Amino acid sequence: MIGRAIFGQIDHARRKTRVMTMAKTNSKTKTTKQAPKGNGARPPKAAKPGKLKKKRYERELARLQVELVKLQEWVKHNGLRVVVVFEGRDAAGKGGSIKRITECLSPRICHVVALPAPTEREKSQWYFQRYVPHLPAAGEMMLFDRSWYNRAGVERVMGFCSDDEYREFLRSCPEFERMLVRAGIILIKYWFSVSDEEQERRFQGRIHHPTKHWKLSPMDLQSRSRWVEYSKAKDEMFAHTDIKQAPWYVVNGDNKKRARLNVISHLLSMLDYEDLSPAPVKLPPRQENVGYVRPPLSDQTFVPETY
């Protein structure tokens, strides 16, 4: 009995020691996790958003596209003129966002403007002259996939314009846009930003994807080798053209799906529209076949049914 009591006391002492050791360890762990005090303290890192699941993305995209159709009807009904400018880094997701916006809209109301390199004649014109014919009439939305800001970006970095032409653009562009706004045009400008690492990953994907080779132009390759120069040009452009009448809205493009949803949601919030959806349509009865004889199918040329 005495032996059992002694062994019981020993076991109790061991358990007590083990608990005290674990408590000290946990206390040290908590202490090391805390940020150091004083001037050397590091700010806490911002938590990255979780992965956007495909089902949620498709559900939200479908909902937003329904709202875009309502917005389209509002623009048409009220004769509004809307210009949306899409600028930013190469492979930042501008094209994909434009596709999702226009996917369910009428091409007679919502137009995409993606101009090629200027001709020799256009180079001799007033710089904004080639863009003016593409401005919207009443009831139209114009989406510019690249715009007059080419002069502040690729033309500046690649030396396609002189220093005088560049400086004149920075002076005249804000006045040009204020003039558009005073004329009643709704002007919205988006800048798509993408990290160096993500752009590299997307460029590599384009290189190895047979249907995306055309997206990788010589200018895109130059944008990689002149990353810092493009950054400086963007900062200078923002300093002069981020005006109150037409501010820049920056889009985080590292996650394409989130960027698309965010842009569409923001675009919808920029216009105070109402739901003008028409009443449900009832199909009329089909005309009766009275005396009509269809010609033989052998007289027609059909597409081969390969699939």
Secondary structure, DSSP 8 states (H G I E B T S, - for coil): -HHHHHHHHHHHHHHHHHHHHHHHHHHHHHHHHS---STT-------------HHHHHHHHHHHHHHHHHHHHHHHHHT-EEEEEEEESTTSSHHHHHHHHHTTS-TTTEEEE---S--HHHHTS-GGGGTGGGS--TTEEEEEES-GGGTTTHHHHHT-S-HHHHHHHHHHHHHHHHHHHHTT-EEEEEEEE--HHHHHHHHHHHHH-TTSGGG--HHHHHHHHTHHHHHHHHHHHHHHH--SSS-EEEEE-SSHHHHHHHHHHHHHHTS------------------SS-----GGGS-------
